[in-house]
Amino acid sequence: MILACHTLIYSDDVEATRGFLKDVLRLPHVDAGEGWLIYGTGPSELGVHPTGGVHDGNSYSSPRQHLISFVCDDIEETKTELEGRGARFSGEIADHGYGLVAMVQVPGADDIQIYQPRHPTAYEAGEEFRA
């Protein structure tokens, strides 16, 4: 039975990445043994995006990939708060149509997307999920 979604970050500097998740993002965590931290990310949802197509008359393409995103309710406030804790962003907030997006730099790993959705979310439905 599927109970949750478990995501992974592969890091070149595990301690820096773990410190960022714990101290800057302040994600709750458990020690799975020998200091191996597993972070709670709250409710989750999974979307599948096409690698190419046409939207609003504009062609687009993207490489096949997986992306980690953290959802927020106010991206300006979230960005300001995270910057106050030492987070650095790879650019300004951008309008991606489906929501407002900013990429936060993660020490030792690739950036993580922070976004404020403009679409209905499914993570509330996850509370009742059993597959």
MOWOLIN-V731469 format. One record per pair of residues at least 12 apart in sequence whose C-alpha atoms are under 8 Angstrom apart, sorted by sequence separation. I is the first residue (numbers start at 1). J is the second residue. D is the distance in Angstrom with one decimal. If there is no record, write none. Layout:
I&J&D + I&J&D
This chain:
27&39&6.0 + 28&40&5.3 + 51&63&6.1 + 90&102&7.6 + 91&103&6.8 + 101&113&6.6 + 102&114&5.3 + 27&40&6.2 + 28&41&7.6 + 51&64&6.1 + 89&102&7.1 + 90&103&5.6 + 101&114&5.8 + 102&115&6.4 + 27&41&6.7 + 89&103&5.6 + 90&104&6.2 + 101&115&4.4 + 89&104&4.3 + 90&105&6.3 + 100&115&5.4 + 101&116&6.7 + 88&104&6.0 + 89&105&5.5 + 99&115&6.4 + 100&116&5.1 + 76&93&8.0 + 87&104&6.9 + 88&105&5.6 + 99&116&5.4 + 100&117&6.6 + 21&39&7.9 + 75&93&7.9 + 87&105&7.0 + 99&117&4.2 + 100&118&7.9 + 18&37&7.5 + 98&117&6.0 + 99&118&4.9 + 98&118&5.4 + 99&119&7.5 + 90&111&7.9 + 97&118&7.7 + 98&119&6.3 + 79&102&7.9 + 75&100&7.1 + 75&101&7.6 + 75&102&7.9 + 5&44&7.1 + 75&114&7.5 + 4&44&7.9 + 75&115&6.4 + 75&116&5.7 + 70&112&7.5 + 72&114&7.0 + 74&116&6.3 + 69&112&5.9 + 70&113&6.3 + 71&114&5.9 + 72&115&5.9 + 73&116&5.5 + 68&112&5.7 + 69&113&4.5 + 70&114&4.8 + 71&115&5.1 + 72&116&5.1 + 73&117&7.7 + 67&112&7.5 + 68&113&6.3 + 69&114&5.5 + 70&115&6.3 + 71&116&5.8 + 72&117&7.7 + 67&113&7.7 + 69&115&6.9 + 71&117&7.1 + 25&82&7.1 + 24&82&6.7 + 7&68&7.8 + 24&85&5.5 + 24&86&6.8 + 24&87&6.8 + 45&121&7.7 + 45&122&5.8 + 44&122&7.7 + 45&123&5.0 + 44&123&4.9 + 43&123&5.3 + 43&124&7.0 + 45&126&7.3 + 44&126&6.9 + 43&126&6.8 + 43&127&7.5 + 20&106&6.9 + 20&107&7.0 + 17&106&6.3 + 17&107&5.2 + 16&107&5.6 + 17&108&5.7 + 16&108&6.3 + 17&109&6.8 + 13&107&7.1 + 14&108&6.7 + 13&108&4.4 + 12&108&4.8 + 13&109&7.4 + 11&108&5.2 + 12&109&6.4 + 11&109&4.7 + 10&109&6.7 + 11&110&8.0 + 9&109&7.2 + 3&129&7.1 + 3&130&6.2 + 2&130&6.2 + 3&131&7.4 + 1&130&6.6 + 2&131&5.2 + 1&131&5.3
